[in-house]
Amino acid sequence: MLTQNFCIDSLTGFLNLFGLIKAINTDQIGDWGTIVFIYLEKFKAPNKQVSLEKYLKFLSPSFEAIKDKFKEEDSALPTIPLRIGDNDFVLIYPQKTSEEAQNLTNLFTQKFYQHLKQEESNQLSIRVSVMNYGQKEKDPSFLLRLIFCKQITSYQLEKKGELSMAVKQLLSNLAEHICQSYGLLHQAQDLAMSDDISGLPNHRAAKSVLDQKLSQSLEEQQPFSILFIDGDNLKQYNNLSYQKGNLMIRNLAEILASQLRRGDFLARWFSGDEFLVLLPGADRKEAFRIGERLRSVVEDTTKIWPYPITISVGMASYPDDGGAMEELLLKAEKANALAKKGGKNQVCEAKTEYKEMNIIHCQQANCN
């Protein structure tokens, strides 16, 4: 899944430093707010080895207390949890004052101590400190430097609480390198997940998002549909030139994207003229309606092109056609093959014989 990447700490599910940079770059931290630093401090116990990882599993369920409070308040910008070291964690509260952030953090710590009590452990304590941020801290490098300096100062590594110039320079360079590394990783991920001809996500991204969206639909017991789209007789554009063929694919992608709902997902599939559309919340009837609209708009729009084109659409829906990603993909591809076999330029459902589907399609076309 896309979310299971270099931005997530695998042990806690919180963001890591790369995740923080992404949150800043995507404007998730707002224009101002409060940062709460949390340090898990281990007590030394005679003849006992304290394993911190044993208690990391309590962080995520403890954070649910804050999420529940935000649901009650219907807050627009939720708290961002972050792991910045072995024992060091940060909670970022966009557009929350220090007092509000402290009260919310108290819910977190209370929940965490409840879990410790259930484990009959008193070998951990939580140390908390607070810092406000504003517009100037929205630069990733600047905010990272502030976080590093705050942490080192809190450890009182120097008697007067002042960081030496050497340490400051080290932190500055480290923050800059992290930002540069994030940029390179983000660029590499974009290249791996993008189709350079259509500008759409590619099949890797589509499978990842399909898995994610389908899992969400299974959990929420909501319908979910996919459309497998294949162009009809488009090789004539490549016969003109590959540049003309690529331009046609880009223009076709734009037509398809223009007809989708907010929250739908469009990707280019394996070969040149194949596309996949994900329709969260769409049952069989709604998915067929969208597929027919795509088919009709492509046919009408391209009448003025050098070679007018059409598309064949195969459709599969959860829960009617299964609840596994590969099962839905296979049925949508088979439905598309059925549309091709039956004369092209039509929408076919999974589990439907072509003759039955042809009647439905013709009725839909006559209504237009």
C-alpha positions as a Markdown table, in Angstrom:
| # | Residue | x | y | z |
|---|---|---|---|---|
| 1 | Met | 0.0 | 0.0 | 0.0 |
| 2 | Leu | 1.1 | 3.5 | -0.6 |
| 3 | Thr | 0.8 | 4.4 | 3.1 |
| 4 | Gln | 3.2 | 1.6 | 4.0 |
| 5 | Asn | 6.2 | 3.4 | 2.8 |
| 6 | Phe | 9.2 | 5.3 | 4.1 |
| 7 | Cys | 7.0 | 7.9 | 5.9 |
| 8 | Ile | 5.7 | 5.5 | 8.5 |
| 9 | Asp | 7.4 | 4.1 | 11.6 |
| 10 | Ser | 6.8 | 0.3 | 11.3 |
| 11 | Leu | 6.7 | -0.3 | 15.1 |
| 12 | Thr | 4.1 | 2.3 | 16.1 |
| 13 | Gly | 2.3 | 3.3 | 12.9 |
| 14 | Phe | 3.2 | 6.9 | 13.7 |
| 15 | Leu | 4.9 | 9.1 | 11.1 |
| 16 | Asn | 8.7 | 9.3 | 11.1 |
| 17 | Leu | 10.8 | 12.3 | 10.1 |
| 18 | Phe | 10.1 | 11.7 | 6.4 |
| 19 | Gly | 6.4 | 11.7 | 7.3 |
| 20 | Leu | 6.8 | 15.0 | 9.1 |
| 21 | Ile | 8.3 | 16.6 | 6.0 |
| 22 | Lys | 5.4 | 15.2 | 3.9 |
| 23 | Ala | 2.9 | 16.6 | 6.4 |
| 24 | Ile | 4.5 | 20.0 | 6.2 |
| 25 | Asn | 4.7 | 20.0 | 2.4 |
| 26 | Thr | 1.1 | 19.0 | 2.1 |
| 27 | Asp | 0.0 | 21.7 | 4.6 |
| 28 | Gln | -1.3 | 19.3 | 7.2 |
| 29 | Ile | 0.1 | 21.3 | 10.1 |
| 30 | Gly | -1.8 | 24.5 | 9.5 |
| 31 | Asp | -0.4 | 28.0 | 10.0 |
| 32 | Trp | 0.1 | 27.7 | 13.7 |
| 33 | Gly | -0.2 | 25.3 | 16.6 |
| 34 | Thr | 1.5 | 23.4 | 19.4 |
| 35 | Ile | 4.1 | 20.7 | 19.4 |
| 36 | Val | 4.2 | 18.4 | 22.5 |
| 37 | Phe | 7.4 | 16.4 | 23.0 |
| 38 | Ile | 7.0 | 13.0 | 24.8 |
| 39 | Tyr | 9.9 | 11.1 | 26.2 |
| 40 | Leu | 9.3 | 7.5 | 27.5 |
| 41 | Glu | 11.7 | 7.2 | 30.5 |
| 42 | Lys | 12.6 | 3.7 | 31.7 |
| 43 | Phe | 13.2 | 3.0 | 35.4 |
| 44 | Lys | 16.0 | 0.7 | 36.3 |
| 45 | Ala | 14.7 | -2.3 | 38.1 |
| 46 | Pro | 16.9 | -4.9 | 40.0 |
| 47 | Asn | 17.4 | -8.1 | 38.1 |
| 48 | Lys | 15.1 | -6.9 | 35.3 |
| 49 | Gln | 15.7 | -5.9 | 31.7 |
| 50 | Val | 13.2 | -3.3 | 30.6 |
| 51 | Ser | 12.3 | -3.7 | 26.9 |
| 52 | Leu | 10.9 | -0.5 | 25.5 |
| 53 | Glu | 9.5 | -2.2 | 22.4 |
| 54 | Lys | 7.2 | -4.2 | 24.7 |
| 55 | Tyr | 5.4 | -1.0 | 25.5 |
| 56 | Leu | 5.4 | 0.6 | 22.0 |
| 57 | Lys | 2.3 | -1.4 | 21.2 |
| 58 | Phe | 0.4 | 0.8 | 23.7 |
| 59 | Leu | 1.1 | 4.0 | 21.9 |
| 60 | Ser | -1.4 | 3.6 | 19.0 |
| 61 | Pro | -4.4 | 2.5 | 21.2 |
| 62 | Ser | -3.5 | 5.3 | 23.6 |
| 63 | Phe | -3.6 | 7.8 | 20.7 |
| 64 | Glu | -7.2 | 6.7 | 20.0 |
| 65 | Ala | -8.2 | 8.7 | 23.1 |
| 66 | Ile | -7.1 | 11.9 | 21.3 |
| 67 | Lys | -8.8 | 10.8 | 18.0 |
| 68 | Asp | -12.1 | 10.2 | 19.8 |
| 69 | Lys | -11.9 | 13.7 | 21.3 |
| 70 | Phe | -11.4 | 15.2 | 17.9 |
| 71 | Lys | -14.4 | 13.3 | 16.5 |
| 72 | Glu | -16.5 | 14.8 | 19.3 |
| 73 | Glu | -15.2 | 18.3 | 18.4 |
| 74 | Asp | -15.3 | 17.7 | 14.7 |
| 75 | Ser | -11.9 | 19.3 | 14.3 |
| 76 | Ala | -10.7 | 20.0 | 10.8 |
| 77 | Leu | -7.0 | 19.4 | 11.4 |
| 78 | Pro | -6.3 | 16.3 | 13.5 |
| 79 | Thr | -3.3 | 15.7 | 15.7 |
| 80 | Ile | -0.2 | 14.3 | 13.9 |
| 81 | Pro | 1.7 | 11.6 | 15.9 |
| 82 | Leu | 5.4 | 11.3 | 15.2 |
| 83 | Arg | 8.3 | 9.1 | 16.3 |
| 84 | Ile | 11.7 | 10.9 | 16.1 |
| 85 | Gly | 13.9 | 8.5 | 18.2 |
| 86 | Asp | 13.9 | 5.3 | 20.2 |
| 87 | Asn | 12.2 | 6.9 | 23.2 |
| 88 | Asp | 11.2 | 10.2 | 21.6 |
| 89 | Phe | 7.8 | 11.0 | 20.3 |
| 90 | Val | 6.0 | 14.2 | 19.2 |
| 91 | Leu | 2.3 | 15.1 | 18.9 |
| 92 | Ile | 1.6 | 18.1 | 16.6 |
| 93 | Tyr | -1.6 | 19.9 | 17.3 |
| 94 | Pro | -2.5 | 22.2 | 14.4 |
| 95 | Gln | -4.4 | 25.4 | 15.5 |
| 96 | Lys | -4.4 | 24.3 | 19.1 |
| 97 | Thr | -3.1 | 26.5 | 22.0 |
| 98 | Ser | -0.6 | 25.1 | 24.5 |
| 99 | Glu | -3.4 | 24.6 | 27.1 |
| 100 | Glu | -5.6 | 22.7 | 24.6 |
| 101 | Ala | -2.7 | 20.6 | 23.5 |
| 102 | Gln | -1.7 | 19.8 | 27.1 |
| 103 | Asn | -5.3 | 18.7 | 27.9 |
| 104 | Leu | -5.4 | 16.5 | 24.9 |
| 105 | Thr | -2.0 | 15.0 | 25.7 |
| 106 | Asn | -3.3 | 14.2 | 29.2 |
| 107 | Leu | -5.9 | 12.0 | 27.6 |
| 108 | Phe | -3.1 | 10.2 | 25.8 |
| 109 | Thr | -0.9 | 9.7 | 28.9 |
| 110 | Gln | -3.8 | 8.6 | 31.0 |
| 111 | Lys | -4.7 | 5.9 | 28.5 |
| 112 | Phe | -1.1 | 4.9 | 28.3 |
| 113 | Tyr | -0.8 | 4.5 | 32.0 |
| 114 | Gln | -4.0 | 2.4 | 32.0 |
| 115 | His | -2.3 | 0.0 | 29.6 |
| 116 | Leu | 0.8 | -0.1 | 31.8 |
| 117 | Lys | -1.3 | -0.9 | 34.9 |
| 118 | Gln | -3.0 | -3.7 | 33.0 |
| 119 | Glu | 0.4 | -5.1 | 32.3 |
| 120 | Glu | 1.3 | -4.6 | 36.0 |
| 121 | Ser | 4.3 | -2.5 | 35.1 |
| 122 | Asn | 5.6 | 0.6 | 36.7 |
| 123 | Gln | 8.9 | 0.7 | 34.9 |
| 124 | Leu | 8.0 | 3.6 | 32.6 |
| 125 | Ser | 7.2 | 7.2 | 33.0 |
| 126 | Ile | 6.3 | 9.9 | 30.5 |
| 127 | Arg | 8.1 | 13.3 | 30.4 |
| 128 | Val | 6.3 | 16.0 | 28.4 |
| 129 | Ser | 7.4 | 19.5 | 27.2 |
| 130 | Val | 5.6 | 21.9 | 24.9 |
| 131 | Met | 6.5 | 24.3 | 22.1 |
| 132 | Asn | 4.4 | 26.6 | 19.9 |
| 133 | Tyr | 5.0 | 27.1 | 16.2 |
| 134 | Gly | 3.9 | 29.6 | 13.6 |
| 135 | Gln | 4.3 | 30.5 | 9.9 |
| 136 | Lys | 8.1 | 30.6 | 9.9 |
| 137 | Glu | 8.3 | 27.0 | 11.3 |
| 138 | Lys | 6.5 | 25.6 | 8.3 |
| 139 | Asp | 9.7 | 25.3 | 6.4 |
| 140 | Pro | 10.7 | 21.6 | 6.9 |
| 141 | Ser | 14.4 | 22.2 | 7.6 |
| 142 | Phe | 13.6 | 25.0 | 10.1 |
| 143 | Leu | 11.1 | 22.9 | 12.0 |
| 144 | Leu | 13.4 | 19.9 | 12.1 |
| 145 | Arg | 16.2 | 22.0 | 13.5 |
| 146 | Leu | 13.8 | 23.3 | 16.2 |
| 147 | Ile | 12.7 | 19.8 | 17.1 |
| 148 | Phe | 16.3 | 18.5 | 17.4 |
| 149 | Cys | 17.4 | 21.5 | 19.4 |
| 150 | Lys | 14.4 | 21.2 | 21.8 |
| 151 | Gln | 15.2 | 17.5 | 22.3 |
| 152 | Ile | 18.9 | 18.0 | 23.0 |
| 153 | Thr | 18.2 | 21.0 | 25.3 |
| 154 | Ser | 15.7 | 18.9 | 27.2 |
| 155 | Tyr | 18.4 | 16.3 | 27.9 |
| 156 | Gln | 20.5 | 19.0 | 29.4 |
| 157 | Leu | 23.6 | 17.9 | 27.5 |
| 158 | Glu | 25.3 | 21.2 | 28.4 |
| 159 | Lys | 25.3 | 22.7 | 31.8 |
| 160 | Lys | 24.0 | 26.1 | 30.8 |
| 161 | Gly | 21.4 | 24.6 | 28.4 |
| 162 | Glu | 23.1 | 26.3 | 25.4 |
| 163 | Leu | 24.1 | 24.3 | 22.4 |
| 164 | Ser | 27.6 | 24.8 | 21.0 |
| 165 | Met | 28.0 | 26.1 | 17.5 |
| 166 | Ala | 29.4 | 22.7 | 16.4 |
| 167 | Val | 26.2 | 20.9 | 17.6 |
| 168 | Lys | 24.0 | 23.5 | 15.9 |
| 169 | Gln | 25.9 | 23.1 | 12.7 |
| 170 | Leu | 25.5 | 19.3 | 12.9 |
| 171 | Leu | 21.8 | 19.7 | 13.4 |
| 172 | Ser | 21.4 | 22.1 | 10.6 |
| 173 | Asn | 23.3 | 19.8 | 8.2 |
| 174 | Leu | 21.3 | 16.8 | 9.4 |
| 175 | Ala | 18.0 | 18.5 | 8.9 |
| 176 | Glu | 19.0 | 19.6 | 5.4 |
| 177 | His | 20.2 | 16.2 | 4.4 |
| 178 | Ile | 16.9 | 14.6 | 5.6 |
| 179 | Cys | 14.9 | 17.1 | 3.5 |
| 180 | Gln | 17.1 | 16.4 | 0.5 |
| 181 | Ser | 16.7 | 12.6 | 1.0 |
| 182 | Tyr | 13.0 | 12.9 | 1.3 |
| 183 | Gly | 12.9 | 14.8 | -2.0 |
| 184 | Leu | 14.9 | 12.1 | -3.8 |
| 185 | Leu | 12.8 | 9.3 | -2.3 |
| 186 | His | 9.5 | 11.1 | -3.1 |
| 187 | Gln | 10.7 | 11.7 | -6.7 |
| 188 | Ala | 11.7 | 8.0 | -7.0 |
| 189 | Gln | 8.3 | 6.9 | -5.7 |
| 190 | Asp | 6.5 | 9.2 | -8.1 |
| 191 | Leu | 8.5 | 7.7 | -11.0 |
| 192 | Ala | 7.8 | 4.2 | -9.8 |
| 193 | Met | 4.0 | 4.9 | -9.4 |
| 194 | Ser | 3.4 | 7.2 | -12.5 |
| 195 | Asp | 2.9 | 6.6 | -16.1 |
| 196 | Asp | 5.0 | 9.1 | -18.1 |
| 197 | Ile | 2.8 | 9.1 | -21.2 |
| 198 | Ser | -0.7 | 9.6 | -19.8 |
| 199 | Gly | 0.4 | 11.4 | -16.6 |
| 200 | Leu | -1.8 | 9.0 | -14.6 |
| 201 | Pro | -0.9 | 6.6 | -11.8 |
| 202 | Asn | 0.4 | 3.3 | -13.3 |
| 203 | His | -0.7 | -0.3 | -12.5 |
| 204 | Arg | 1.5 | -0.5 | -9.4 |
| 205 | Ala | -0.2 | 2.6 | -7.9 |
| 206 | Ala | -3.6 | 1.2 | -9.1 |
| 207 | Lys | -3.1 | -2.1 | -7.3 |
| 208 | Ser | -2.0 | -0.4 | -4.2 |
| 209 | Val | -4.9 | 2.0 | -4.1 |
| 210 | Leu | -7.3 | -0.8 | -5.0 |
| 211 | Asp | -6.2 | -2.9 | -2.1 |
| 212 | Gln | -6.5 | 0.1 | 0.2 |
| 213 | Lys | -9.9 | 1.2 | -1.0 |
| 214 | Leu | -11.3 | -2.3 | -1.1 |
| 215 | Ser | -10.1 | -3.0 | 2.4 |
| 216 | Gln | -11.9 | 0.1 | 3.6 |
| 217 | Ser | -15.1 | -0.9 | 1.8 |
| 218 | Leu | -14.9 | -4.4 | 3.4 |
| 219 | Glu | -14.5 | -2.8 | 6.8 |
| 220 | Glu | -17.3 | -0.3 | 6.3 |
| 221 | Gln | -19.5 | -2.8 | 4.4 |
| 222 | Gln | -19.9 | -0.3 | 1.6 |
| 223 | Pro | -20.2 | -1.2 | -2.1 |
| 224 | Phe | -17.2 | -0.8 | -4.4 |
| 225 | Ser | -16.8 | -1.2 | -8.1 |
| 226 | Ile | -14.0 | -1.2 | -10.8 |
| 227 | Leu | -14.1 | -0.5 | -14.5 |
| 228 | Phe | -11.6 | -2.1 | -16.8 |
| 229 | Ile | -11.4 | 0.1 | -20.0 |
| 230 | Asp | -9.8 | -0.9 | -23.2 |
| 231 | Gly | -9.6 | 1.3 | -26.4 |
| 232 | Asp | -11.1 | -0.1 | -29.6 |
| 233 | Asn | -8.9 | -0.2 | -32.7 |
| 234 | Leu | -6.5 | 2.5 | -31.6 |
| 235 | Lys | -3.4 | 1.2 | -33.4 |
| 236 | Gln | -4.2 | 3.5 | -36.3 |
| 237 | Tyr | -2.8 | 6.4 | -34.3 |
| 238 | Asn | 0.5 | 4.5 | -33.9 |
| 239 | Asn | 0.5 | 4.0 | -37.6 |
| 240 | Leu | 0.6 | 7.8 | -38.0 |
| 241 | Ser | 3.5 | 8.0 | -35.5 |
| 242 | Tyr | 4.3 | 7.0 | -31.9 |
| 243 | Gln | 4.1 | 10.7 | -30.9 |
| 244 | Lys | 0.5 | 10.8 | -32.3 |
| 245 | Gly | -0.3 | 7.6 | -30.4 |
| 246 | Asn | 1.0 | 9.0 | -27.1 |
| 247 | Leu | -0.9 | 12.3 | -27.6 |
| 248 | Met | -4.1 | 10.3 | -28.2 |
| 249 | Ile | -3.5 | 8.3 | -25.0 |
| 250 | Arg | -3.0 | 11.6 | -23.0 |
| 251 | Asn | -6.2 | 13.1 | -24.5 |
| 252 | Leu | -8.2 | 9.9 | -23.8 |
| 253 | Ala | -7.0 | 10.0 | -20.2 |
| 254 | Glu | -8.2 | 13.6 | -19.9 |
| 255 | Ile | -11.6 | 12.7 | -21.2 |
| 256 | Leu | -12.0 | 9.8 | -18.8 |
| 257 | Ala | -10.8 | 11.8 | -15.8 |
| 258 | Ser | -13.2 | 14.7 | -16.6 |
| 259 | Gln | -16.2 | 12.4 | -16.2 |
| 260 | Leu | -15.4 | 10.8 | -12.8 |
| 261 | Arg | -16.7 | 11.7 | -9.4 |
| 262 | Arg | -14.7 | 13.2 | -6.6 |
| 263 | Gly | -13.0 | 10.4 | -4.8 |
| 264 | Asp | -12.8 | 8.1 | -7.9 |
| 265 | Phe | -9.4 | 6.9 | -9.0 |
| 266 | Leu | -8.2 | 6.5 | -12.6 |
| 267 | Ala | -5.0 | 4.8 | -13.7 |
| 268 | Arg | -3.3 | 3.5 | -16.8 |
| 269 | Trp | -3.1 | -0.2 | -16.8 |
| 270 | Phe | -0.4 | -2.4 | -18.4 |
| 271 | Ser | -0.7 | -1.8 | -22.2 |
| 272 | Gly | -1.1 | 1.4 | -24.1 |
| 273 | Asp | -4.9 | 1.8 | -24.3 |
| 274 | Glu | -6.0 | 0.0 | -21.1 |
| 275 | Phe | -7.3 | 2.0 | -18.1 |
| 276 | Leu | -8.6 | 1.1 | -14.6 |
| 277 | Val | -11.2 | 3.1 | -12.8 |
| 278 | Leu | -11.9 | 2.6 | -9.0 |
| 279 | Leu | -15.4 | 3.7 | -7.8 |
| 280 | Pro | -15.6 | 3.7 | -4.0 |
| 281 | Gly | -19.2 | 3.6 | -2.8 |
| 282 | Ala | -20.6 | 2.7 | -6.2 |
| 283 | Asp | -22.8 | -0.4 | -6.5 |
| 284 | Arg | -23.4 | -2.4 | -9.7 |
| 285 | Lys | -26.1 | 0.0 | -11.0 |
| 286 | Glu | -24.1 | 3.2 | -10.3 |
| 287 | Ala | -20.9 | 1.6 | -11.8 |
| 288 | Phe | -22.8 | 0.7 | -14.9 |
| 289 | Arg | -24.2 | 4.2 | -15.2 |
| 290 | Ile | -20.7 | 5.7 | -14.9 |
| 291 | Gly | -19.2 | 3.2 | -17.4 |
| 292 | Glu | -21.9 | 4.0 | -19.9 |
| 293 | Arg | -21.3 | 7.7 | -19.4 |
| 294 | Leu | -17.6 | 7.3 | -20.1 |
| 295 | Arg | -18.3 | 5.2 | -23.2 |
| 296 | Ser | -20.8 | 7.7 | -24.6 |
| 297 | Val | -18.6 | 10.8 | -23.9 |
| 298 | Val | -15.5 | 9.2 | -25.5 |
| 299 | Glu | -17.5 | 8.3 | -28.6 |
| 300 | Asp | -19.1 | 11.8 | -28.9 |
| 301 | Thr | -16.0 | 13.8 | -28.1 |
| 302 | Thr | -13.7 | 12.0 | -30.5 |
| 303 | Lys | -16.0 | 12.3 | -33.5 |
| 304 | Ile | -13.9 | 15.3 | -34.6 |
| 305 | Trp | -10.5 | 13.5 | -34.1 |
| 306 | Pro | -8.5 | 12.3 | -37.1 |
| 307 | Tyr | -9.7 | 8.8 | -36.2 |
| 308 | Pro | -12.8 | 8.7 | -34.0 |
| 309 | Ile | -12.4 | 6.2 | -31.2 |
| 310 | Thr | -14.5 | 4.1 | -28.9 |
| 311 | Ile | -13.9 | 2.1 | -25.7 |
| 312 | Ser | -15.1 | -1.2 | -24.3 |
| 313 | Val | -15.8 | -1.3 | -20.6 |
| 314 | Gly | -15.8 | -4.4 | -18.3 |
| 315 | Met | -17.3 | -4.0 | -14.8 |
| 316 | Ala | -17.1 | -5.9 | -11.5 |
| 317 | Ser | -18.5 | -4.9 | -8.1 |
| 318 | Tyr | -18.1 | -5.8 | -4.5 |
| 319 | Pro | -19.8 | -7.6 | -2.9 |
| 320 | Asp | -21.6 | -9.2 | -5.9 |
| 321 | Asp | -18.5 | -10.3 | -7.7 |
| 322 | Gly | -16.3 | -11.2 | -4.8 |
| 323 | Gly | -14.2 | -9.5 | -2.0 |
| 324 | Ala | -10.6 | -10.1 | -3.2 |
| 325 | Met | -8.6 | -7.7 | -5.3 |
| 326 | Glu | -7.4 | -10.3 | -7.8 |
| 327 | Glu | -10.9 | -11.8 | -8.1 |
| 328 | Leu | -12.5 | -8.4 | -9.0 |
| 329 | Leu | -9.7 | -7.6 | -11.5 |
| 330 | Leu | -10.1 | -11.0 | -13.2 |
| 331 | Lys | -13.9 | -10.6 | -13.5 |
| 332 | Ala | -13.6 | -7.0 | -14.8 |
| 333 | Glu | -11.1 | -8.2 | -17.4 |
| 334 | Lys | -13.3 | -11.1 | -18.5 |
| 335 | Ala | -16.3 | -8.7 | -18.7 |
| 336 | Asn | -14.1 | -6.4 | -20.9 |
| 337 | Ala | -13.2 | -9.4 | -23.1 |
| 338 | Leu | -16.9 | -10.1 | -23.4 |
| 339 | Ala | -17.6 | -6.5 | -24.6 |
| 340 | Lys | -14.8 | -6.9 | -27.2 |
| 341 | Lys | -16.1 | -10.2 | -28.4 |
| 342 | Gly | -19.7 | -8.8 | -28.7 |
| 343 | Gly | -18.8 | -5.9 | -31.0 |
| 344 | Lys | -16.9 | -3.4 | -28.9 |
| 345 | Asn | -18.1 | 0.1 | -27.8 |
| 346 | Gln | -20.2 | -1.1 | -24.9 |
| 347 | Val | -20.3 | -1.8 | -21.1 |
| 348 | Cys | -20.4 | -5.4 | -19.9 |
| 349 | Glu | -20.9 | -6.6 | -16.3 |
| 350 | Ala | -19.2 | -9.6 | -14.7 |
| 351 | Lys | -21.3 | -12.7 | -14.6 |
| 352 | Thr | -23.5 | -11.5 | -17.4 |
| 353 | Glu | -23.8 | -13.3 | -20.7 |
| 354 | Tyr | -23.2 | -11.0 | -23.7 |
| 355 | Lys | -26.7 | -11.4 | -25.2 |
| 356 | Glu | -28.3 | -10.2 | -22.0 |
| 357 | Met | -25.8 | -7.4 | -21.6 |
| 358 | Asn | -26.3 | -6.3 | -25.2 |
| 359 | Ile | -30.0 | -5.7 | -24.5 |
| 360 | Ile | -29.2 | -3.6 | -21.5 |
| 361 | His | -26.6 | -1.6 | -23.4 |
| 362 | Cys | -28.9 | -0.9 | -26.3 |
| 363 | Gln | -31.6 | 0.2 | -24.0 |
| 364 | Gln | -29.2 | 2.6 | -22.3 |
| 365 | Ala | -27.9 | 3.9 | -25.6 |
| 366 | Asn | -31.4 | 4.6 | -26.9 |
| 367 | Cys | -32.2 | 6.5 | -23.7 |
| 368 | Asn | -29.4 | 8.9 | -24.6 |
